[in-house]
Amino acid sequence: GIGQKGKRVLVFGMGRIGREVATRAQAFGMEIHYHNRRALAPEQAAGAIYHPNLDEALRIADVLVIAAPGSPQLKRIINADLIACMPERAVLVNISRGDLVDDDALTSALSTGRLFAAGLDVYANEPNIDSRYRELDNVFLSPHIGSATQETRDAMGWLLIDGLDALYRGAIPGNLLNPR
């Protein structure tokens, strides 16, 4: 069929950004699945289907959206073996960290038509993008500008100011990930 209605999107990394992606994909009539370290509470999952194993989850992914945080354990996790798990002609979108994807595996899958397309907003070795991506007509490259709106940049500035204010008061900033 034409369009995204009924397609299955797998969100790899269902944190705040992953949940926002899922909400938008739902609006297009897509079926939402996700892989995360652990299942979300039902109110956070909002009907998305949890998959504890990434390789099994990829088997249903018409569209894979990578929104997982960067960590040494996840480096090049999306490799040739995992791409081979995806349905023929699936789409891969990476909006989190470039080094989560093995460039050799992805460029191979795109050049052979194994994957239909890829949308990349992040790259391994930024700003030195793997030149093979520029040779492919089924890759959409953007320069990590997903947050480049006036409103978002203002909010980022206020987040910093509020965090510094909390530190000066001896409090813990509200956005601190690992309070000790």
Secondary structure, DSSP 8 states (H G I E B T S, - for coil): --SSTT-EEEEE--SHHHHHHHHHHHHTT-EEEEE-SS---HHHHTT-EE-S-HHHHHTT-SEEEE-----GGGTT-B-HHHHHHS-TTEEEEE-S-GGGB-HHHHHHHHHTTSEEEEEES--TTTTS--THHHH-TTEEE--S-TT-SHHHHHHHHHHHHHHHHHHHTT---TT-SS--
